Amino acid sequence: DLETFQTCLQEPAQKQEVSEDLAYGQSVGVRGTPHFFVGRVDGGKIVEVKALSGAQPFPSFQSLIDSLLH
């Protein structure tokens, strides 16, 4: 419902939240949607993070995950 969505965005609190989320995404390298980050967890931290942007077929994800497992 585009009208409800646009009305919601005009609310100051919602507008601020969307702006903050957008700024955070841009700060970590997101340039569009969909955007995925894949990595390994080591010692409770995410390491070797790799990004995959755009609609991708399963083999793209499989290759990325396989590269982190070896």
Secondary structure as GFF3:
##gff-version 3
##sequence-region A 1 70
A	DSSP	alpha_helix	2	9	.	.	.	ID=ss1
A	DSSP	alpha_helix	12	27	.	.	.	ID=ss2
A	DSSP	beta_strand	35	42	.	.	.	ID=ss3
A	DSSP	beta_strand	45	53	.	.	.	ID=ss4
A	DSSP	alpha_helix	58	69	.	.	.	ID=ss5
###
